[in-house]
Amino acid sequence: MNMKERKALHKDECYILDLCDKVLRLASLRQYNQFDFLLGDIGKNGKCRRLPVDAYYEKLHLVIEYREKQHTEKVTFFDKPDVLTVSGVHRGEQRKIYDERRRTLIPMNGLTLIEISYSDFNYNHQKRIMRNEEQDIKVIRRLLHPFISPVDSI
């Protein structure tokens, strides 16, 4: 395992999506960007790139988005307020636009979108999940209840 892979294992998003995979007993497609209907704004090259989703469960027609603190509050590191994106706004505003686009277009295209937030779990002052797997699985099970087969319960 290289350094990048080790670092990714420690990210809250990976931890939560791994728990979702475990609860659903399916492997999600991570950073899935193959939806023709989910596009970003037109770039300098005149094209729109497909927007990724955090996890896609094709068999369940389910998309899961994990919401870190930068999705709900200003975080200069992620927002880059002095740099404009192809949308003509800073990254924080673009994130809001793209989050709303996902909320609108995913259900319009026959898929279910579930947003899971760090605030659904016990978290520390940096808004990082405290990681109690037993408790965290209970939260995931509650959030994903309609997609869990009684036969597949863990």
Phi, psi and omega in degrees: 000126181276175184300319180298317179294320178296318180296319180298325179298334183270354180286139179302321180302313180296318179301311182294317180293327174297320177294322176299315177302317182296314181293319181277348183056041178218150174267123178281158170269115186270144181050043183291125182228047183247012177276118180293339183272349186250091187241148173282186179282166181292127180273181180298335179277001179082006181243159174255136175266152177288137179277135177279156169245153185297314181212139178230129176248094186303315182301327183263355186055045187237133173243134175241131175244129176264129184254105173281177184299332181292350176275348183234349180212164180287130176225104187308319181304317182272327185284331182045065187298342181265002183238126178271143179268181177298339179280352180083012179229167177286166187304323179298316178292321179297320179301317178299316180298312182290324176299315180293324177299317177297315180301326182275309190280328181298307177296326179297342182250027171079015179246157174261136176249125173242124177259126179247128184251153173305329183287352174285348186238171171287130182223163183266187183295339177269003181065036172259142182293138182286338174067077168245097190304319181299313179291320182294324177295323177299318178296313180300316179300319179295316183289328184257011186316313182296344184255001182262120177284138178303329178292329185269004183301140175247000000 
